[in-house]
Amino acid sequence: MSQYFDDLETRDSEVRATALAGALPQQIARAQDLPGYGDALAAVDAGAVRSVADLAALPVLRKSDMGRAQGEAAPFGGLTTRPAHGFAHVFQSPGPIYEPGGDGHDWWRMGRFLHACGVGAGDIVQNCFGYHLTPAGMIFENGARAVGATVLPAGTGQTELQARAAADVGTTAYAGTPDYLKAILDKADEMGLHLGITKAAVGGGALFPSLRQEYADRGIACLQCYATADLGNIAYESPAQEGLIVDEGVIVEIVTPGTGDPVAPGDVGEVVVTTLNPDYPLIRFATGDLSALMDGPSPCGRTNSRIKGWMGRADQTTKIKGMFVRPEQVAALVARHDEISRARVIASREGERDVMTVQIEADGGEPDAYAGSVAEALKLKGKIEIVARGSLPNDGKVIEDQRSYD
């Protein structure tokens, strides 16, 4: 079995950039032809969008935008290049939000992750992701086909039957949420069954180090991926276990929450993804998740950029004094003053009253000088603190709720 899924994973950065410069204008042009984008991309010169940096000038597509579009043009909101009957599957995720699914070779790009897990021909994958309405089960099944593995479509629940099937069928690999594998293993121990699972491809939840170590102690190599129902696989671990490598079929940006503005390298921000899938050309789709880019390539030899993994949610909208304060309002406050590098809103309590504190990174100055801008941008008055540049935490938060709800 080859170490890599294909030659794309080990491309030189210049070769990858050249390929992107050819593919990206075509994808932008496809999106411009779709009614779901409306006028959002109408003024964009598709031929001039040839790099990640060029994407930063384009608007961000948010889940709320997708929901509105689907309400006007069901089921996919005019964001696909095929009609619903032109896809192999139609899925419904909570919202409801509808997603298309294809059955072509590695349509969801999950084969690359499974290959990194060592899954391939000769393996039987017990797929414990859900097959009902939502796409996770089919995403991993499509990936298993791409690497030549056999699938036991187990779905979720019925742990005793899962353990029995794993023993009887000879399952060698697990796909599912990180913690459900432990439930199967524990049930098998209780039933006196020996399982032959040596590989685990997990997602949809946090893989805690202690749980990964428990699997390792059982002889199971467990790796994780970062994927969504809309985009498929975005990034994945390799055996090096140093960050998640961005998939070759997507472009990842990290932006300040509530905006489309890229953060400084290494800073935490919202994950925004552009997919190169011609059937479903999502351009600058905001995932609502926080992460950060890492320096340098992975030690495993894969050369694409890496992210640190899931680091929380970017939608930090918080109600203070009965009013919602949103990340985009904080971004608007920063944009009003060239001398402000970052700002952070903190919600706290004094007695039985809400208190809003606005921390502003700047080179000195008087807090009162920003009182008008704070009131106009946030629609609330609050305490203002001037803090040194670089002193606010690098955690992607622009709104922090310190109130206790216990």
N, C-alpha and C positions, 0 to 999 in steps of 0.2 A: 504494500500500500504506500503510495507516494506521500511525502510529508505534507504537500500542499494540494489544495483542491484544484487549482489551475495556476497558470503563469501570471495571472493578473495580480495575485497576492504578493509577488516579489518584484513587481516593476520598479524601475528607477523613478524617482519623484518627477523628473522631467518628462519621462514617457507617459506617466499617469496624467500629468498636467496637459500634455499635448492631446491625449485621448479625450480628456474632459473638454478641452477647447473645441473639439469637433462635435461632441455629443450634446453639450449643454445648449447651444443655439437651437438645435433641432427640437430639444425637449421644450424649450420656451415657446417655440413656434407652435408646437402641438397644443400647448396650454392656451395660447392666444386664440386658437380656433374653437375652444370649448366655451359654451354659453355660461357655464358655472363661474367663470372668472370675470364675466361682465366687462367692465371698463378697467379693471384693476391692472391689467397688463397691456392695455391698448396702446399706450404711448411708448412702450418699451421697444427698443431696437434689439430684436432677438439675436442678430448676428454679433452684437457688441457684448453679449453676456457670455463670456468664455472662461470664467474662473470663479472661485469661491468669493474673491473680493468683489467681483462684478455683481454677484447675487445680492450683496448688501444693500444695493439701491432699490431692490424690488420690494413690494409689500409682503407682509407676513400673512399667511392663511391660517386662521385659527379654527378650532373645533366649532366654535359658535357660528363662524361663517359657513362652515360645512353644513351645520344643522339647518340654518336658514335657507341655504341653497337647496337642500334636500326637501324642505317643506314646499318649495316652489316648483321643483322638478324632481319628483321621486323616480327611482329610489336613490340615484347617485348624485343628484344635484347638478347634472351637466358637467361633471368633472372627469368623466371617463371618455375614452376614444371609441368605445364600443357600447351598444345598448345592453341592457340587463341580460337579454336572452343570448348575447354573444359571449357571455362568460360561463365558466363551468359551474360556478357557485355564486349565490348571493347570501350574505351574512347579515345578521342584525346584532349590533352591540348595544349596551345600555345607552339610553338617550331618548328615543332610539336613533342610532346612527347606522346606516347601511354601508357595507363594504363589498366590493367585488372580489372574486377569487378565480384564478386561472389554474389550469392543470398542465401547463407546459413545463418544460424542464426547469426545475428550480425556480418557479415563478415567484416564490416568496423569498428566495435567496437563503433558505435555511440549510441547504445542503452544505454550504461552506462551513457553517458552524458544526454540523454533525461530523463532517470530515475532520475538523480540528479536534473533536472528541474521540477520534479513532473509530467511528462507526462507519461500516461499509459492507460490502458483500460478505455473506456468511453470518451477519448479525441479525438477531431478531429484536426489534425495538418494541418494548411495551409502551405504547403512547397513551399516557394518562392525562393528556390535555383534553378539554371538552370538545365534543363534536356537535353539540346541540346549539344551533343558531350562531354562536360566536365562532371565529375562524381558527383558533389556536390549534385544535386537533388536526385540521386539514393542512395548516401551515407546516406542521412537523411531519405529517404524512408525506406531503409533497417533497420535503427535504430528504426524507428517508429514501424515497424513490430515486432521487438524484444521486445518492451514493450507493444504490444497489442493495439496500437493506430490506428485510422483510418486516412488516408491521403487524403487531397485535393491537387492533384499535380498541383499547381498554376503556378509554374515557375516564370519568371520575367516579369515585365511590365504590361500594361493594368490596371493601378491602380484603375480606376473606377469599372471595372469588378471584381477586387480583393476585393474591399470593399463590393460590392453587394453580391458576393459569400460568404464572411465571415459572413455577416448578415443572408443570406438565409439558409446556410448550418449549421450555429451554430458553427463556428470555436471557439475552446477553447484555442488553442496553435498556436504560430507562429514559423516557422523556416526560417531563411534567414539572410541577412546581417543586421547589427545593425540599419542602418538608414532607410531601406525601410519600416519597420514596422511603423515608424512615418508617412511616406507618405500615407500609407493605412489608418491609424487612422485619419489623417487630412482630407483625402478625404471622409471618412465616416461621419465626423462631418459636412463637407460641404453639404453632401447629406441628412443629418438628419437621419442617420442610427445608431442604437445601436449595438455595437459589444461586444461579450462575451469573448474576448481573455483575459486570466489571466496569461498565461505563454509564455515565449519567449526563444527560444534556438537559439543563434546567433553565427556567425563566418564569416570569410572572410573579416574582416575589423575591425577597432578600435571601441570599445564600450567606448565612452567617459562618464565620471561620470555624467555630466549634462544630457546626453541622458538617461542613466540608471535611474536617478532620475525622469525624466519626465515620463518614463514608470511606475515607482513605484507610482507616484502621480495619475496615471490612474488605479492603481490596478493591474499592470502587473509586475510579477517577471521575470526579465531578467537576464540570465546567458550566459556566452560565452565559446567557446571551441577553441582549436588550432588544426587544422587538415590540411592535404595536400592531393592532388589528388593521390599521390603515396602511402602514408602511411595510409590514413584514419585518425581516431581520434588519436591524440598524447597525449593531456592533456585537462582537462576540469575543469570548476568551479563547486563548490558545493554551497549550500545556505550560507556557511560560508563566501564566497567571499574573501578568503585570498589566493591568488595565484591560479595556475592551477595544479590539481592533475594529475600526470602521469598515463596514462591508464595501465591496468594490462597486456596488450598484446604487449607492446613495452618496450624497454630499451632506456633511454635518457642519453646522455653524453653532457657536455658542454666543447668545446675545443677552443683553440686559433685559430682565423680565419686564414685560409690558411694552417692549419696543422691538425693533428689528436691528438694533445697533450692536455690532460685534463687541464683545468684551476684550480686554487685554489678554494676551496669551497666558493660560494657566488660571485665569479667574473663573469663578463659578458663575454660571448663567443658565438661561433656558436653552434647551436643545431644539434647534430648528433644522429640519431635514428636507432636502430636495431629492426626489427619487428619479432615477433614469428609466423607470418602467414605462414603456411607450403606451401601455394600455390604461395607465392610471397616473398621469403626470402631475403629481403633487409638487407644487413649487413653494419652497420656504414654508413648509407645514410646521406649525408650532406644536410640539408634543406636550407642553405643560410640565415637562420634567427638567430637573436641574442636573447639570454635570459640568465637567471642565476638561479641556484638552490637555494632553500630557506631552511632554517633550520627547522627541526622538522616536525611532521605530521600536517595535517589540524585539526582545532578544531571540524570539523564535525564528526570525528571518522575514516575517511578513512586514511590508514596508509602509502600509497605509497609516494614516494618523490614528491616534488612540484617544479614548475618553476614559475618565475615571470610573464610569459606571453611574448608577442611579444615586443621586444625592438629595432627593426630596422633590417637592412640587413647586413649580414657579408661580402658580396662581395663588398669591398671598392676599387676595382681597379680604379686607377686615372691616368690620363695623365698629366705629369709634364714635361715642356720643350720638348714637343713632344714625350715623352717616357712614356709607361705604367709602373706604379709601382703597384705591386700586393701584397696582404697580405702574400703570401708564401715567397716573397723576404724579407720582414721584418722579418719573422720567421727565415729565413736563416741567416740574420745578427745577430740576438740574439744567434743563435746556434753556431756561430763562437767564442763567448767569454763566458766563464763560469761566469765571474763577472757581465754580463749584465742580469738583471732580466726581463726587458721589454723594448720595444722601440716603438716609435710613429713617423710617418712621417707626417709633416704638409706642405700642399701646400698653398702658399699665393702669393700675387703680390706686387712688388715694382715698381711703375710707370707702364710701360707696359711689364714688364718682370716677368716670373714665378720664384718663389723662393721655394726651398725645404729645410726645416729645419728638422733635425733628432734629436729627444729627446731620450736620452738613460738613463735608470735607472741603476745607478751603485754607488758604494761607492767611489766617487771621481774619480780622474784620469784626464788626459788631453784630450780635444776633438780631437786634432790632432792625437792621438794614434789610433783613429777609422776611420780616413779618408780613408785609403786604403780599409778597410772592407766595408765601406759604398759604395764606388765607385764600388767595385767588386760585392757586393750583389744587389745593386739597379741600377747599370749601369748609375748612375748619381753622380755628386758631389753636395754637399750642405752644409749648416751650420750645425754644430753639437753642441748640448747642453747636458751637463751632468746634470741630475736632481736626486734628492734624491729618494731612494727606496720608493715605495708606493705613490709617488706624482702624477703620471699620473692618469687621470680620469678612474674610473672603469665603462666604458661604452662599452667595447668590441671593440673599434676602435683602429686599428693600423695604419690607414691612415685617416687623417682628411683634408678635402678640405675647406679652409677658403676663397677661392676666390668668389667674387660676380659675378653672371651671369646676373644681372638685366640690 
